[in-house]
């Protein structure tokens, strides 16, 4: 079974993001970039499936600038077999990404596509669902456990009331949650080997996809700073302030 794992290059989660002076977006110059944490979990799960003998090949795909090659090499060092970069400098929206992945899936014919439930920059949580709709495949989102039973995939997902287990026929789409696994660190030998693994380059136009944005960002502002809190002596004073000052009771 072949597995496709879409990954995204984002600002590293340890970096404090800053708004550009002209408020047109987030400052990316001289900022550390890395693989989206949810995408790391997806790569790790695919590698584990290969180690169990369930998967035969792992193909990682990214849509973004030329620098995303570094992110793909990281995934190759973790255990993926080959990579595809759909190179574009446009800020590609979830629907366009889903269309690109659909075109790649038509060429690669995978048994499963595993991707992060969302990216930590846009927080859209849309690509997996849109891709499942475009392909007409079954989907399981927010996976916290994944196992193959016969010719089906059982996915345990977290819901408000607890846990829900879905059984999917392949090919299928799975989006990963934080508790699915703990991604491994790429070892130095694997990092060196990753440099020799194939990485194909193409453009959205090669796949017949128009990535022109449909949404225009008018302005980006930092969140308003929160006012400092106050301490109260007892419950009576707390209730009095909630009534007279906050006026919430």
Buried (B, 14 or more C-beta within 10 A) or exposed (E): BBBBBBBBBBBEEEEEBEBEEEEEEEBBEEEEBBBBBBBBBBBBBBBBBBEEEBBEBBBBBBBBBEEBBEBBBBBBBBBBBBBBBBBBEEBBBBBBBBBBBBBBBEEBEBBBBBBBBBBBBBEBBBBBBBBBEBBEBBBBBBBBBBEBEEEBBBBBBBEEEEEBEBEBEBBBBBBBBBEBBEBBEBEEEBBEEBEEBEBEEBEBEEBEBEBEEEEEEEEBEEEEEEEEEEEEEEEEEBEEBEEEEEEEE
